[in-house]
Amino acid sequence: MLTVAPDPAQAEQEFVTEVVRGMAAMCESGPAPDEARGDLTIPLGLSAWIVRSAVGLPDAYELLLRLRGALLTVSGLDLRSEPIPLRVGEPRTALRSMGAYLFGLVDRAARHAAVTPPDLAEAVITELTEARRT
C-alpha cells in the first residue's frame, strides 16, 4: 500500500487542535491541574496526538510553545509573568513537562478569561489559524 507523506502545515494544525481541545476536555472532566502531576493521561494524550497528526518530537515541542503563546494571547494573561517550562535534553521528558505545564495553563487561562476551557480552546484554534494565514 502506497502512503503519502502528510502536509506539514496540516499536520501541525491538527496537532495543536487536538492538544488544546484534549487539554480543555481534561480540565473539564479530570483532576485539578495540581492533582494531575502523577496522572498518565497527559503523556498518553500527547503520544496519541503526536502519532495521529504525524509530527516529530522536536516539532511537537515547538508547536506546544506556539500553543502556549496563543493561550496567553487569547486569555489576556501577562506573557512576562508566566513561567516558561525548562526544556531538558531528552525529548520525551521535555514533552511530558510541557504537557503538564500546558494542562495547568489551559485551566488558569480559562479562569482568567472567564470562559470555559472548551470555549478557550476554540478561540485559541482560531488565533493560531489566523496567525498562520499572515
Steps between C-alpha positions, in 0.01 A plus 500: 500500500637840400496762772518871445699725729275741687503869423718643782282809548187290520667254739608788725151650503345161578747448784441832677125467447493155659727608785304809599161329465628196690648709781177700524296181524733368771463826696123458491489135602828406661688579818599853586830598331685485833376144554585382148878498534517121544221432252595315182214653299706798383804306371277237341289770337808676365631173363172426324472853360857487368442166328160595354624829359836357386722771647850430630601540864713814445221657292243407764688691768526813283130475420419476870700818556294667227185371669621651827533840332150478352353400837661803662387734222140382492457490877669832568745351750822698535769343281779646717375349825412156363784250549649309209561133577861393505586301189710200585713317245296180476202569267248274674574651840479852355163421343369348823602811692351733240178297493454525876571873484252556215230307683531742791522796263177407320323496836653831619445670165134398486439629852684825422297554183177398681415235239475124504810305397329374179402857405858612562626211285286606205618861532862380509447287188359805322798710614750242375318460168495875441866535601594231249327689218701818559 
